[in-house]
């Protein structure tokens, strides 16, 4: 009997649980690392380590000590970069380090896409408050300021006048490990995401979604619906555009996750595109449900060098179902006395439901994407069915607060 193959998974929290379970179900030996003790995936692991995902040296030592056969990760840019270096060191199949650089450095990504004619907002790299002021003067308000190397919406601000520059600068620089920022022209329009995958026979766009944001200076997503609420002709343009961006960045392994702004006259502007999957269940749960393609298994097989899965270009017909990822708010300042989480999770149209709060927790205000109170993935055969299922969910969810 041949020994079990050993898989190192970098990042073992709830966002990667479905991927980790797929590896476990295959009977493979599972070694995980995570920045905190006892993440959700630890219960499935054979060996667990508490390691920061940026700690490249320790991950190489772990990989060599266990003589791993593959390294796998998803959803996190930092874990993705470390995995690319580990794979390069051990000569294992994975995305190239250059792909990980583009995924982690928005400025490098923008420069590469500019060379190849990808439409995007005008932008400047800024490292000082004076450089920010100069960039804003050239671009004209409003502008968007963001770290080149953060994830989620940490450090991202929309700036409408010179009075707001200083606070936005210090917030952004505090959230950049390399102390580099991008100031770009604000484009009015609808933010969309396009998710794709690099199959054995090439990259394909698989799913397109439109987003709704909480109004204000801090862009926090409140709702993502698949497929996007656009005419099919525009959704096809978004698919084609995402394929072009993935090609410009030379992504050839695993998931791709792109964010774009669609202007009122249907021009498409690149916001960013990474060579890993979208977080909050997007790549590991939502896109596999929408397409009925087991992307978790394909990603594992790619990392093992065993992938033989090919697809024809099906365009929008990849989307066989509809879904919504939405974020429900609780009452800020209240302490939760009771919440029927397990009851609503069992509803037949709920793909996933998770809240960051438990009984006796006080609800705090939402400052960024990581502090959203709860996240819900609703499924349905059509968008209309999804919207109706959301109404039912809200009726069934019962939250009691202490007086």
Order of alpha helices (4+ residues) and beta strands (2+ residues): beta-alpha-beta-beta-alpha-beta-alpha-alpha-alpha-beta-alpha-beta-beta-alpha-beta-beta-beta-beta-alpha-beta-beta-alpha-alpha-beta-beta-alpha-beta-beta-alpha-beta
